[in-house]
Amino acid sequence: MTATIARPDRRAITAAAMLLGIAVLLLFAPDALAQAGGNDVGKNFGDLLKGYATQIYLGIVSIVSIVFLINRAYAQLGVFMIAAVAVGMLVVAPGSFQNFAGDTAKALFGK
């Protein structure tokens, strides 16, 4: 009789890695509660949530990128990274994206 070792499911490993990454990001996230001007609770809380969301987004993008690298899907990784940067610019820094889009349009169309 030979003993066979069961291989873990790839989806389970990916899900566990994503949860671990999110937990690590939340654990080491900067504390935005001690900002100057502590009377502006709404702005401080919004900044705190924006910081957490940004770190979670970057963690998820990193984990998905690692999965693409493991599977050697380099073309799909390139498309994913372009999309991730565009979505990140739209969500995290909409003013910067507006400036970038305007400058690109001026360079391309001369207006």
Residue pairs with C-beta under 8 A, 6 or more apart in sequence:
14 63
14 67
17 63
17 66
18 59
18 60
18 63
21 59
21 60
21 62
21 63
22 56
22 59
22 60
24 59
25 55
25 56
25 58
25 59
26 52
26 55
26 56
29 51
29 52
29 55
30 51
32 44
32 47
32 48
32 51
33 44
33 48
35 44
35 47
37 43
37 44
38 44
50 92
53 91
54 92
57 88
57 91
57 92
58 88
61 81
61 84
61 88
64 80
65 77
65 80
65 81
65 84
68 74
68 76
68 77
68 80
69 77
86 97
89 96
89 97
89 100
90 97
105 111
